[in-house]
């Protein structure tokens, strides 16, 4: 069967950046910065992304393009007849779990976009407490979040059904640059608020005493989540890449743009938090509770709110599309289903789990797993265990199981890319030794420190 490919390197990079840049950058990163001590977390995060996550991203891309198939098939092609195919199964399973709760937050973004378009945050003056209870009442209600969750997931499935080239590539090509401009615009607006300087100091002047094992572990988990590594997503996307494209160059561009997005998003949020005397440590509610308050206090806040939630939604959609694509590629190539049918099956499965996640904020809040509501449990379980395990196994696979020459050839396009040739040695050492050891050390030191 002839596989569809990305039409250009630009399209491939845009689609992969689209997968990487999402709620992880705009919603998760800023609140993690607040919870884990500001600039100290930012510093550790940047080091972790470029030293560890980037080589892991390269490993996934090498395995994907080498095998020319989905995350499950890749391990069967590259290590036939071995148990490695179960790593592939893990890589199909993890993103689908993520999608079920990701689309719930995607649904929240839709609700907040809707509220912004109705100028709900700016037409009447709301106190901070009122905005908190608007958010609390919304997420704990039954129907509205479920309707938005269904819309979000439905749109995601539609984009995937349109196919790799028409759907994902076109969407990524138009939306990612637009999104980048939008976030910069909001950051510029936030920077000109009186008192914004304190927010910048909080983001960029590290207090080294705050660097702890927990901060390192949180930064590592955030790096995986944000770059979409350890999920088989980059592996699947790389399998659609052209043989002439450079894996090294593409991965650096993806990591740089993803990190820039996260930093610019924080520059849009933290200075405003400080300018209005709010607490940066609000946690996951930071975006949805604090920002509308900030919008309501800003000149032109109504328009800024609409722009921001459009940006958030686009970011969430390009990521959710990539998550669904992993499962669809698997069902189409391994189970020979049609794209439409495959997308429908995954839609239904993740929709049902997503319903339970959404209800876990309201009627099902008493249903606890290890003390957590279902939503928190799935988030914690995927980011702390499944993602780290996936990333660890993929570097071990590429570093120890795959043939070194094959890895080198894939990374350097058969030796034709001189720059990649020079980089290969150090990168291979990181993949083989540093990455697995560092992941294990960070994991264990965090467990023993807590
Ligand atoms: N990396 C994306 C983000 O930062 O929002 C989202 C994401 C994609 C998370 C794929 C998980 C995943 F499996």
Boltz pocket constraint, residues with backbone or C-beta under 6 A from the ligand:
constraints:
  - pocket:
      binder: B
      contacts: [[A, 18], [A, 19], [A, 20], [A, 21], [A, 22], [A, 23], [A, 24], [A, 25], [A, 94], [A, 95], [A, 98], [A, 224], [A, 225], [A, 226], [A, 227], [A, 228], [A, 231], [A, 233], [A, 315], [A, 319], [A, 320], [A, 322], [A, 323]]
      max_distance: 6.0
